[in-house]
Amino acid sequence: MVVSNSVKPILFVGTFVGQRETATELAQAGYGVLQVKDSDAGLKLLRKAPPRLIMVAEAKDIEATEQDIQALKSSAAVPLVMIGSGNESSIVRTILVGADGYLRWPAEPALVLSYVKALFRREPSLIDDAW
């Protein structure tokens, strides 16, 4: 589902509580938001047009989460942020296999927005409008 057409698209892979509100907050701030239900759909989208940021909902199975991270990261050279309620060891594992960051969930949409803004501020190339 496309929430907004913007020069700074963000891809949500999977679902998490509060996703609709978070997508709305990001769209209101001018970020395009694409949402797919799983990593297979995310990989298909990445082949067509890579986003500027990938945010992945953590799966209950940590091995499946690791496979998703590796597949998505190998298909697009963009930051990937994991969203989940994992403990410290699962957070460490997801970062070690390729996630660039981790947001503990539940989180207020304003926190996600500030996190995205900080990533884009730190990586100006992510704001490139060649979409």
Buried (B, 14 or more C-beta within 10 A) or exposed (E): EEBBEBEBBBBBBBEBEBBEEBBBBBBEBEBBBBBBEBBEBBBEBBEEEBBBBBBBBBBEEBEEBBBBBBBBBEBBEBBBBBBBEBEEEBBEBBBEBBBBBBBBBEBEBEBBBEBBEEBBEEBEEBEEEEE
